[in-house]
Amino acid sequence: MTVRLNRRHLLGAAAAAPLAPAWGQFRVEVSGVGLTQIPFGVAAFRGGDQASQDLVGIVRGDLERSGQFRAVPPVTQVSLDETSRPDLALWREKSADVLLTGSVTRLADGRFDVRFRVWDVVRGQDLGGLSLPVRQADLRSAGHRMADYIYEKLTGEKGIFSTRIAYVTQGGGKHTLWVADADGENGQVALNSPEPIISPSWAPTGNQLAYVSFESRKPVIYTHELVTGRRRLVANFKGSNSAPAWAPDGKSMLATLTLDGTSQIYSVDLATGSQNRLTRSGGIDTEPCWSAKLGQVFFVSDRGGAPQIYRMSPQGGNAERVTFQGVYNTSPAVSPDGNTLAYITRVGGGFKLQVMDLRNNAISSITDTVSDESPSFAPNGRLIIYATKQQGRDALMTTTLDGRIKTRLASAQGDIREPDWGPFVA
C-alpha cells in the first residue's frame, strides 16, 4: 500500500526556531449557502481607525466562515460604541437578529483597549460584552475573541476562532512548517528545512507539535515547542518512524514504526521512550488517529488487500473494519463528539473528502474537487480543514460537515499540504 501523504524520501537538515512572522498572509473567499443562518450586523467601532487591524472585518469573516451566521449590510457608517444603546429598529429593518458595537482606545502604555457589546436586536436585550486590553500585535486575537463570544452566546457552543492551524508548504527548494490563526491569517514559521517535513500533529495542550522530519537520512519523529523552538527527538527507531498522533492525555503518542520489518502501529511512552506494539497484521498499518470520545483508535490498513479504515481499542487487539464503500480509503479523522468520520477516498483518478456518520454508516461526499488531502476537525467539530487543488491552485479549505459553506485560504505561493487543526487553549 502506498500512502500518498508520506511519499517523499529525501535527505537533509532542518532549522528549528520560535515562531517567526510570515512573509505573507492569506485571504479568504467564502462560497455556498447554508440552510439556516443567524443574520448579524457589525457597526463601525468608535476609534477603530486607530487599530492596525480591521477588527470589524475579522469578526465578520470569522462568523461567516462558521456557516451559521450571515452578515447584513451596515445601517450607517456612523460608529457606535459599547456605552450607548443603539437604535435597534434600524437594524431590525435590515433583518439583523444580532448587533455588535464597540470601541478602540489607545492606552498610555501603548496597548489598545478593545471594548464591545452584543445586542439581541429582536428582543432588544443587552447580551453583554468584554474589555480586551491587548498589544498591537494581538489585535487580531481580540477580533477572534469577540467572534468566539458572539458564537457561544448565540449557539451555546464554544467558538473556534481563537484556535490555530498547522500545515506544511514546499517551494523554492524549501519545506516549511507553518502555524497560523484559524482563519489562515497571521502565518508564522515554526521550522524550515531543505528536506521534507510531514504529518504535523498538535499536542492536546496546544503548545507543541509533533512531526516527521527526513533530516536524518530516514523519517524520524520530533516534538517541537512553539514558544521556544526547542525540539525533542521522540522516535528514531530502526527503520521508518512516521504518522505521529498524540494520546488525549499527552503522555504517549501513536506512531507507525517498522521495528519488525513491516509498518505497524505502536504506542510510544513520551517519558521513557518505550514502545508497545498495537497491531499485528500481515499488511501495512498506518495513519492512526484517536477518538477520545469513543475510546478507540482509527487507522488505515491494507490487510484486506487494499487500504481501508479500521478501528481498535487503544490497547490493540482485534480490529473492526469501518469503510466498505470504495477500494481506497485513507486519512481518517474523527469528530470530537465521536459521531463523524472524515476520510479521503479514491474516485477514478481523483481523491475526494467524504464524511461518514458513525451512528448509521451513512456516507456523504462534500467536495467538488479531486485532489483532497488530510482532513482535520475543528475542536468544536463543526468545520473540517483539508488541503486540495482548486482551479489549478493549491489551497487550504474549510468546509461545514454538509459541504454547504466552504472557505478558501489561498497562499501566495508553495505546495500546501497536511493541515492539522489545533485544540482549544485556555
C-alpha positions as CSV (number, residue, x, y, z in Angstrom):
1,M,0.0,0.0,0.0
2,T,1.3,3.4,-0.9
3,V,0.2,6.3,1.5
4,R,0.0,9.5,-0.6
5,L,1.0,11.9,2.2
6,N,4.2,10.1,3.1
7,R,5.6,9.5,-0.3
8,R,8.7,11.7,-0.2
9,H,12.1,10.2,0.6
10,L,14.9,12.7,0.6
11,L,17.8,13.7,2.9
12,G,18.8,17.0,4.6
13,A,18.9,19.1,7.7
14,A,16.2,21.2,9.5
15,A,16.4,24.6,11.2
16,A,14.0,25.0,14.2
17,A,13.1,28.3,15.7
18,P,10.5,30.0,17.8
19,L,7.6,31.1,15.7
20,A,8.7,33.7,13.2
21,P,6.4,36.2,11.3
22,A,5.3,35.2,7.8
23,W,6.3,37.0,4.7
24,G,2.7,37.0,3.5
25,Q,-0.9,36.5,4.6
26,F,-3.9,34.5,3.4
27,R,-7.1,35.9,2.0
28,V,-10.4,34.3,2.4
29,E,-13.2,33.6,0.0
30,V,-16.5,32.2,1.2
31,S,-18.9,30.4,-1.1
32,G,-22.1,28.4,-0.6
33,V,-25.4,28.9,1.2
34,G,-26.5,27.3,4.4
35,L,-30.0,26.2,5.3
36,T,-30.3,28.3,8.4
37,Q,-28.1,31.2,9.4
38,I,-28.3,33.9,12.0
39,P,-28.3,37.3,10.4
40,F,-25.9,39.7,12.2
41,G,-24.7,43.3,11.9
42,V,-21.5,44.9,13.0
43,A,-21.3,48.7,13.4
44,A,-18.1,50.6,12.9
45,F,-16.2,50.8,16.2
46,R,-15.6,54.2,17.7
47,G,-11.8,54.8,17.4
48,G,-11.5,51.8,15.2
49,D,-9.3,53.7,12.7
50,Q,-6.6,53.7,15.4
51,A,-6.1,50.0,15.1
52,S,-3.8,48.4,12.6
53,Q,-6.2,45.5,12.1
54,D,-9.7,45.6,10.7
55,L,-11.5,44.3,13.8
56,V,-14.9,44.5,12.3
57,G,-13.8,42.6,9.2
58,I,-12.1,39.9,11.3
59,V,-15.3,39.3,13.3
60,R,-17.5,39.3,10.2
61,G,-15.2,36.9,8.4
62,D,-15.0,34.5,11.4
63,L,-18.7,34.3,11.9
64,E,-19.5,33.9,8.2
65,R,-16.9,31.1,7.9
66,S,-18.6,29.1,10.6
67,G,-21.6,28.6,8.2
68,Q,-24.0,29.6,11.0
69,F,-24.0,33.3,10.6
70,R,-24.8,35.7,7.7
71,A,-23.7,39.4,7.7
72,V,-26.2,42.1,6.8
73,P,-25.2,45.5,5.3
74,P,-24.4,48.2,7.9
75,V,-27.2,50.7,8.6
76,T,-24.8,53.7,8.7
77,Q,-21.1,54.4,8.7
78,V,-21.5,56.3,11.9
79,S,-19.6,54.5,14.6
80,L,-21.4,53.0,17.7
81,D,-19.6,52.3,20.9
82,E,-20.4,49.9,23.7
83,T,-21.6,52.5,26.1
84,S,-24.8,53.7,24.4
85,R,-27.9,51.8,23.3
86,P,-28.2,51.7,19.5
87,D,-31.4,52.3,17.6
88,L,-32.2,48.6,17.2
89,A,-35.2,49.3,15.0
90,L,-32.9,50.4,12.2
91,W,-31.1,47.1,12.4
92,R,-34.4,45.1,12.5
93,E,-35.2,46.7,9.2
94,K,-32.1,45.1,7.8
95,S,-33.3,41.8,9.2
96,A,-30.4,41.6,11.7
97,D,-31.0,39.4,14.7
98,V,-27.7,40.3,16.4
99,L,-25.6,43.5,16.5
100,L,-22.1,44.1,17.6
101,T,-20.9,47.6,18.7
102,G,-17.7,48.7,20.3
103,S,-14.7,51.0,20.6
104,V,-10.9,51.0,20.4
105,T,-8.9,53.3,22.7
106,R,-5.1,53.7,22.8
107,L,-3.8,53.4,26.3
108,A,-0.9,55.3,27.9
109,D,1.3,52.1,27.9
110,G,0.9,51.7,24.1
111,R,-1.7,48.9,24.3
112,F,-5.2,49.1,22.9
113,D,-8.4,48.7,24.9
114,V,-10.9,46.9,22.7
115,R,-14.4,47.0,24.2
116,F,-17.5,45.5,22.7
117,R,-21.2,44.8,23.4
118,V,-23.6,42.3,21.8
119,W,-27.3,43.1,21.3
120,D,-30.2,40.9,20.7
121,V,-31.9,43.0,18.0
122,V,-35.2,41.0,18.0
123,R,-35.8,41.1,21.8
124,G,-34.0,44.4,22.4
125,Q,-31.7,42.8,25.0
126,D,-28.1,43.5,26.0
127,L,-26.2,40.2,25.7
128,G,-23.1,41.5,27.5
129,G,-19.6,42.3,26.4
130,L,-16.0,42.5,27.4
131,S,-13.0,44.8,27.7
132,L,-9.9,43.3,26.0
133,P,-6.6,45.3,26.7
134,V,-4.1,44.0,24.1
135,R,-0.8,44.8,22.5
136,Q,-0.9,46.0,18.9
137,A,0.5,42.6,17.8
138,D,-2.6,40.9,19.5
139,L,-5.3,43.0,17.8
140,R,-6.2,40.1,15.5
141,S,-6.6,37.9,18.6
142,A,-9.0,40.4,20.1
143,G,-11.1,40.2,16.9
144,H,-11.2,36.4,17.2
145,R,-12.2,36.5,20.9
146,M,-15.1,38.8,20.0
147,A,-16.3,36.3,17.4
148,D,-15.9,33.5,19.9
149,Y,-18.0,35.4,22.4
150,I,-20.8,36.0,19.9
151,Y,-20.7,32.5,18.6
152,E,-21.1,31.0,22.1
153,K,-23.8,33.4,23.1
154,L,-25.9,32.6,20.1
155,T,-25.2,28.9,19.6
156,G,-24.4,27.7,23.1
157,E,-21.2,26.1,21.8
158,K,-17.6,27.2,22.1
159,G,-16.2,29.2,19.2
160,I,-13.1,28.0,17.4
161,F,-11.8,31.4,16.0
162,S,-9.0,31.8,18.6
163,T,-7.6,28.4,17.8
164,R,-4.7,27.7,15.4
165,I,-3.9,25.5,12.5
166,A,-0.6,24.0,11.3
167,Y,0.3,22.9,7.8
168,V,3.4,22.4,5.6
169,T,4.4,24.1,2.3
170,Q,7.1,23.2,-0.2
171,G,8.5,25.8,-2.6
172,G,11.8,27.2,-3.7
173,G,13.7,24.1,-2.6
174,K,12.5,24.6,1.0
175,H,10.0,22.8,3.2
176,T,8.3,24.9,5.8
177,L,6.1,24.1,8.8
178,W,3.6,26.9,9.5
179,V,1.3,27.9,12.3
180,A,-1.5,30.3,11.6
181,D,-4.7,31.6,13.1
182,A,-7.8,29.6,12.4
183,D,-8.7,31.9,9.6
184,G,-5.4,31.3,7.9
185,E,-4.0,34.8,8.6
186,N,-1.0,35.6,10.8
187,G,1.0,32.7,9.5
188,Q,4.3,32.2,11.3
189,V,7.2,29.9,10.5
190,A,7.9,27.1,13.1
191,L,10.5,25.2,11.0
192,N,12.4,25.5,7.8
193,S,14.2,22.6,6.1
194,P,15.6,21.7,2.7
195,E,14.1,18.3,3.2
196,P,10.6,17.0,3.7
197,I,8.5,17.8,6.8
198,I,5.3,15.8,7.0
199,S,2.5,14.8,9.3
200,P,2.2,17.7,11.8
201,S,0.1,16.8,14.8
202,W,-1.0,19.1,17.6
203,A,-0.4,18.2,21.3
204,P,-3.6,18.3,23.4
205,T,-2.2,21.4,25.2
206,G,-1.7,23.3,22.0
207,N,1.8,24.3,22.9
208,Q,3.7,21.7,20.9
209,L,3.6,20.0,17.5
210,A,4.9,16.6,16.6
211,Y,6.0,16.0,13.0
212,V,8.1,13.7,10.8
213,S,11.5,15.0,9.5
214,F,13.7,13.4,6.9
215,E,16.8,15.2,8.0
216,S,18.5,12.1,9.5
217,R,18.5,10.1,6.2
218,K,15.2,8.4,7.2
219,P,11.9,9.5,8.6
220,V,12.0,10.3,12.4
221,I,9.6,11.9,14.7
222,Y,10.2,15.1,16.7
223,T,8.2,17.2,19.1
224,H,8.5,21.0,18.8
225,E,7.8,23.6,21.5
226,L,6.2,26.6,19.6
227,V,7.3,29.3,22.0
228,T,10.9,28.3,22.5
229,G,11.6,26.4,19.3
230,R,13.0,23.6,21.4
231,R,12.9,20.2,19.6
232,R,13.0,16.7,21.1
233,L,13.7,13.5,19.2
234,V,10.9,11.1,20.1
235,A,11.1,8.2,17.7
236,N,14.3,7.3,15.8
237,F,14.0,3.5,15.9
238,K,15.3,1.1,13.4
239,G,13.7,1.6,10.0
240,S,10.9,4.1,9.5
241,N,9.2,6.3,12.1
242,S,6.1,8.1,10.9
243,A,2.4,9.2,11.4
244,P,2.6,10.6,14.9
245,A,-0.7,11.1,16.8
246,W,-0.8,12.3,20.4
247,A,-2.8,10.5,23.0
248,P,-5.5,12.6,24.6
249,D,-3.6,12.8,27.9
250,G,-0.4,13.9,26.1
251,K,1.7,11.3,27.9
252,S,2.1,9.0,24.9
253,M,2.0,9.0,21.1
254,L,0.8,6.6,18.5
255,A,3.3,6.1,15.6
256,T,3.8,3.9,12.6
257,L,7.1,2.0,13.1
258,T,8.9,-0.7,11.1
259,L,10.7,-2.3,14.0
260,D,9.8,-5.8,12.9
261,G,10.1,-5.2,9.1
262,T,6.6,-4.1,8.3
263,S,4.7,-0.9,9.1
264,Q,2.7,-1.4,12.3
265,I,1.2,0.9,14.9
266,Y,2.9,1.3,18.2
267,S,2.3,3.4,21.3
268,V,5.4,5.3,22.4
269,D,5.7,6.5,26.0
270,L,7.0,10.1,25.9
271,A,8.7,9.9,29.3
272,T,10.6,6.7,28.8
273,G,10.6,6.1,25.1
274,S,9.3,2.6,25.5
275,Q,7.2,1.1,22.7
276,N,4.1,-1.1,22.8
277,R,3.0,-2.8,19.6
278,L,-0.7,-2.4,19.0
279,T,-1.3,-4.1,15.6
280,R,0.0,-7.4,14.3
281,S,-1.2,-7.8,10.8
282,G,0.5,-9.1,7.7
283,G,-0.1,-5.9,5.9
284,I,0.7,-2.2,6.3
285,D,-1.0,-0.5,9.3
286,T,-0.6,3.3,9.4
287,E,-2.2,6.7,9.9
288,P,-3.5,6.2,13.5
289,C,-5.9,8.8,15.0
290,W,-7.6,8.9,18.4
291,S,-11.2,9.3,19.3
292,A,-11.2,10.2,22.9
293,K,-15.0,10.3,23.0
294,L,-15.3,6.7,21.6
295,G,-12.2,5.4,23.4
296,Q,-11.0,4.0,20.1
297,V,-8.1,4.3,17.7
298,F,-8.9,4.5,13.9
299,F,-6.2,3.6,11.4
300,V,-5.5,2.6,7.8
301,S,-4.6,-1.0,6.8
302,D,-4.3,-2.9,3.6
303,R,-4.7,-6.2,5.4
304,G,-7.7,-6.9,3.3
305,G,-5.8,-6.3,0.0
306,A,-6.4,-2.5,-0.3
307,P,-6.2,0.4,2.1
308,Q,-9.3,0.7,4.2
309,I,-10.1,2.3,7.6
310,Y,-10.3,0.1,10.8
311,R,-10.7,0.8,14.5
312,M,-9.5,-0.9,17.6
313,S,-9.0,-0.5,21.3
314,P,-6.2,1.8,22.4
315,Q,-4.6,-1.3,23.8
316,G,-4.6,-3.0,20.4
317,G,-6.1,-6.4,19.7
318,N,-8.9,-7.3,17.3
319,A,-9.6,-4.5,14.8
320,E,-13.0,-3.8,13.2
321,R,-13.2,-2.6,9.6
322,V,-15.1,0.7,9.2
323,T,-15.1,1.5,5.5
324,F,-16.5,-0.8,2.8
325,Q,-17.6,1.6,0.1
326,G,-14.7,2.3,-2.3
327,V,-11.5,0.4,-2.9
328,Y,-9.1,3.0,-1.4
329,N,-9.8,4.9,1.8
330,T,-7.2,6.7,3.9
331,S,-6.5,9.7,6.2
332,P,-9.1,9.1,8.9
333,A,-10.1,11.9,11.3
334,V,-12.9,11.6,13.9
335,S,-15.0,14.5,15.1
336,P,-14.6,15.4,18.8
337,D,-18.2,14.1,19.6
338,G,-17.4,10.8,18.0
339,N,-20.2,11.0,15.6
340,T,-18.5,11.7,12.3
341,L,-15.5,10.1,10.4
342,A,-13.8,12.2,7.7
343,Y,-11.5,10.5,5.3
344,I,-10.2,10.5,1.7
345,T,-11.5,8.1,-0.9
346,R,-10.2,7.5,-4.4
347,V,-12.7,8.0,-7.1
348,G,-11.4,7.2,-10.5
349,G,-8.1,9.0,-10.7
350,G,-9.0,11.6,-8.1
351,F,-9.1,11.8,-4.3
352,K,-12.2,13.2,-2.5
353,L,-13.1,14.2,1.0
354,Q,-16.0,12.2,2.4
355,V,-17.8,12.0,5.8
356,M,-19.4,9.0,7.4
357,D,-22.0,9.2,10.2
358,L,-20.6,6.6,12.6
359,R,-24.1,6.2,14.1
360,N,-25.7,4.8,11.0
361,N,-22.8,4.5,8.5
362,A,-24.3,7.0,6.0
363,I,-21.7,8.4,3.7
364,S,-21.7,11.9,2.1
365,S,-19.2,13.3,-0.5
366,I,-19.0,17.0,0.4
367,T,-16.5,18.5,-2.1
368,D,-16.4,19.0,-5.9
369,T,-12.6,18.9,-6.0
370,V,-10.5,15.8,-6.8
371,S,-7.1,16.4,-5.1
372,D,-8.3,16.5,-1.4
373,E,-5.9,15.5,1.4
374,S,-5.6,15.4,5.1
375,P,-8.9,16.3,6.7
376,S,-8.8,17.6,10.3
377,F,-11.7,18.6,12.5
378,A,-12.1,22.0,14.3
379,P,-12.1,21.4,18.1
380,N,-15.9,22.0,18.2
381,G,-16.4,19.5,15.4
382,R,-18.4,22.0,13.2
383,L,-15.8,22.5,10.4
384,I,-13.2,20.4,8.6
385,I,-9.9,21.7,7.2
386,Y,-8.2,20.0,4.3
387,A,-5.7,20.6,1.5
388,T,-6.7,20.4,-2.1
389,K,-6.3,22.0,-5.6
390,Q,-9.0,24.4,-6.7
391,Q,-8.9,25.9,-10.2
392,G,-5.3,24.6,-10.6
393,R,-4.1,26.2,-7.4
394,D,-3.0,24.6,-4.1
395,A,-5.2,25.7,-1.3
396,L,-6.3,25.1,2.3
397,M,-10.1,24.8,2.6
398,T,-12.5,24.6,5.4
399,T,-16.0,23.1,5.0
400,T,-19.1,22.6,7.1
401,L,-20.0,19.0,7.6
402,D,-22.7,19.2,5.0
403,G,-20.4,20.8,2.4
404,R,-22.6,23.9,2.0
405,I,-20.2,26.5,3.2
406,K,-16.6,26.3,2.0
407,T,-13.8,28.8,2.7
408,R,-10.6,29.0,0.7
409,L,-7.4,30.2,2.4
410,A,-5.2,30.8,-0.6
411,S,-1.4,31.0,0.0
412,A,0.8,33.4,-2.0
413,Q,3.0,30.5,-3.2
414,G,4.1,27.0,-2.4
415,D,2.7,23.5,-2.4
416,I,0.3,23.4,0.6
417,R,0.0,20.1,2.4
418,E,-1.2,18.3,5.5
419,P,-3.2,20.8,7.7
420,D,-4.0,19.9,11.3
421,W,-6.4,21.9,13.4
422,G,-5.2,22.7,16.9
423,P,-7.1,22.3,20.2
424,F,-9.0,24.7,22.4
425,V,-6.4,26.5,24.5
426,A,-7.3,28.3,27.8
